[in-house]
Amino acid sequence: MLALASLVFAVVPMLLYLWIIWMMDRYDREPIGLVAANFAWGAFGAIFFAIILSLFTSAMLGTGDFLDAVLVAPLVEEPAKAVFLLFTVRSRHFDNMTDGLVYGMAIGLGFGMTENFMYFLGATSTGEWVLLVVVRTLFSAVMHALATGIVGAFFGLTKFQVRGWRVPLGMLGLGIAMLVHFFWNFTVSVN
């Protein structure tokens, strides 16, 4: 029963957030199939690569739980989520900063959905489960959406700019996303 409740509380809020973000792009909505593909990358592809890279990085650096959360997670998860944007940006539908925000946030919400589900399943009591559902649904998953949305917005900003600015501005967006992730993980890890 807890597994089913965890699945519902992981999936439904993220799909609701995704629908709200998609609807907010009122003038030039992105194709729902492309938005769904980005969401699926976050939910499955980015999670898979982030887990593998996190385990490898943690083993190489010999970090503990605190450094894994504060340092390794942002450094590994943000590029794992953002890499799909390199393919999406080539779409003729990806033509401005708002599009990048929508696609990036879709990836972040997919990632947050799967991560939430894994955390919900790991709860050891009903009280812990409820707390995880509230905090992760209202804050952690939204942080993932915001961070990857920032990268997408920078990609959208640079799509029609001079080629020499694409890589530096893309890296700046990724760096800002990592900082957002770092500060979030740091604040929830030090209490």
Buried (B, 14 or more C-beta within 10 A) or exposed (E): EEEEEBBEBBBEBBEEBBEEBBEEBEEEBBEEEBBBBBBBBBBEBBBEBBBEBBEEBBEEEEBEEEBBBBBBBBBBBBBBBBBBBEEBBEBEBBBBBBBBBBBBBBBBBBBBBBBBBEBBBEBEEEEEBEEBBEBBBEEBBBBBBBBBBBBBBBBBBBBEEEEEEBEEBBEBBBBBBBBBBBEBBBEBBEE
